[in-house]
Amino acid sequence: MVATHYLPQAELWIAADADDVALGFMGMTGAQIDSLFVHADAHGRGVGRALVAHAAALHPVLTVDVNEQNASGAGFYARLGFATVGRSPVDDDGRPYPLLHLRRT
């Protein structure tokens, strides 16, 4: 499904170091951040922050969903100015993994 449904409509960015080694990536559809992953070795080095800054330069209002159990992810987005605007008791596939809906203006 990722290859046939998501990738054709998504925008993807890769953050790399000076040697062109990938440190992380972000996928978006419109102003929605769908995925943001940073390699563990690059945590705390501003990679995620730079990817979100790039997204904000393209879209002044951003949204993202975070698993409620992911305290570090929710904290990351809160530090970048995202606020919780809603909650779903299940994930997008109907599984019992609550999601927090965040927005940054």
N, C-alpha and C positions, 0 to 999 in steps of 0.2 A: 504494500500500500504506500509506503514511503516513496518508492521509486515512481510509481504510476500516478499517484494522487497528490502527494505533498510537494515533491521536488519541482514538478513543472510550474507550480504557482508560487513557490516560496523564493524569497531572496536570501542568499547565504553569504556570510562573510567569515573569513578566516583571519585570525590574528597570528602573526608570525614574528619571530625574532630577527635580528640582523642577518642570521645565517639561513633564513627562510625555513626555519623549523616551526611547524604549527604549534601554537601554545593554547589555542582555543578557537571555538567557532560559535556563531549565532545564526539562527534561522528565524525569519519573520514572514508573516503574511499581513500585508498592510502595516498598520501601526501596532500589531500584536507580536510580541516576542514569543515565539513558539518554543525555542530551545536556546540555551546558553550553557555551554560547557567549557571549562578551563581545566587544562591538565593539572594534576595535583602538584607537580613541580613548579608550576607558575602561579599557584594561589598566593594572594597577597602582593602581587607585583603590578596590579593595575590593569590586567588584561581584560577582565570582565567589565570593569568601569569604562575602559576605552571602547569596548564594543557597544555598551549601552549609550555612551556619549555619541557614537556614530549614529545609532538608531534615533536618538533625540534630535540630531541635526537634520535628519530626514523627516521626522514626524514629531511635531511639538507636543503632542499628547500620545503617550505610550501606555499599553496595557500588557499584562502578563499574568498567567495563572501559576501558582506555586502550590505544591503539595503541602497541606497544613502541617504534616509531620517534619517537613524540611525547614527546621528552625534557622539553619545557617543561610539557606536560600532566601527565606523571608526577611531575615536580618540584612542581608546584602541589599536587597531591593529597598528596604526601609531607609538604609543609609543613603541611597541614591534618590530619595524623595518620593518613592512610591507609597501610596496609602491603600489600605484595604477598603474596597468598595462593595464587596459581596463575598459570599461563601456558597459552595455547592457541597452537599454531603457525599457525592460520588464523583469519580473522575469522568473524563470524556467518553470512556467505554462502559460507564455504568458500574464500575467496580467501587467497593467501599473505601476509597481513598479520597478524603475531603480535600477540596481545592479552595484556596484563597484567591479571589480575583482582585488584582492590584492595578492601580492607575497612577500615572505621573503626568502632571500638567506643567 
